[in-house]
Amino acid sequence: MASTSPDSDTASDAAAAGQAAPGEAAVASAAARPATYFDGVTNRRHVVVLRFDSTLELIEDGVAVATWPYADLRAVDGAPGTLRLKCVSALPLARLEVADPAAQAEIGMRARSLQVERGRGQTGRIVAWSLAAVASIVLIVVFGVPLAAERLTPLVPLSFERRLGGMADNQVRAIFGGRTCTDAEGDAAFAKLVETLRQAGHVDMALPTEVLASPVPNAFALPGGRIYLLNGLLQKAESADEIAGVIAHEIGHVSHRDQTRLMLQRGGMSFLVGLLFGDVTGSTAVIFVTRSLFDASYTRDAEQSADAFAIETTHTLGRSPAPMGELLFRITGAQGSHTIGILMSHPLTEERRELMRREDRPATGPELLSAAEWRALKTVCRSTAAR
Ligand SMILES: [Zn+2]
């Protein structure tokens, strides 16, 4: 989609084409977005409008019901994606809940002591990132979220990507609890396949692997490089080359940092504000990690680049990318079922099969897995119950 093109040259283009809600790119509109205020006396929810003046004014029906100095604002634990605040100079139980990312960003920029009472230990480690986040917010305001994500992605340190990947991994384990396939020979075969692809694709980072006993025909990679193969895909596959092509495509996404880019886009300001608040290990980031995992829709450009990576990598190994196209086609059929995992994120199967067929080459390299290794991989989940 055009929104991620670094060539979008006006802020309005980028904002209009992007996925961000109208107004998300303009802090000025934050004042108009309502927030929820609890006065600390009754349990009534007051819908208030925030006015960013010399203090933070909470306006209900045109009347300021509270004025909170920015220096007195403190973040307290709230629902994911929501910035929950108290004010040290107000009633102890008074709370303000801000869901609007632009308003969160505005508060983040004005209130410098939000994190005074928590996460002290984390503060040092994220100083650099906080600075980056402030800069990002400016970028987002100026260019709109998608463009900023495009520009920021190369700046995200790999170590940070790995932390994101670790969070995502926790979610995967929570969702697929106990369904990790642990057959030693099968796991070794998959690890070997991925390692072969990693070297051929000139990817510098480690790519840990895991097979999950899920019937869904899918494979995915987490930011930071962990590669997941679901048994449903494995069972549909008739050769190691078929799996290799799909996995090479996923490694392409890792190599191009598409997961991180998507997170920055989807998460937009909330995500960056989470960084600003030092909440990167907490609730804010997790939303986006989850979204990016199961609702992954990369841009068409990203998909084509990942396919190109898969084609190049298989060619480097003296293998053909055509089997990958056949596997995808077998799973989705000519029309494609958009309810199947791999198709939701990877549409246009027929077109891709044609592309892979055009790139078909006679095999000049050795088999990626021996017959015994392929058998071990196919049965890697036999002792793990699918649920
Ligand atoms: Zn893809």
Residues whose N, C-alpha, C, O or C-beta is under 5 A from the ligand:
A	BS01	ZN	E303 A306 S345 H346
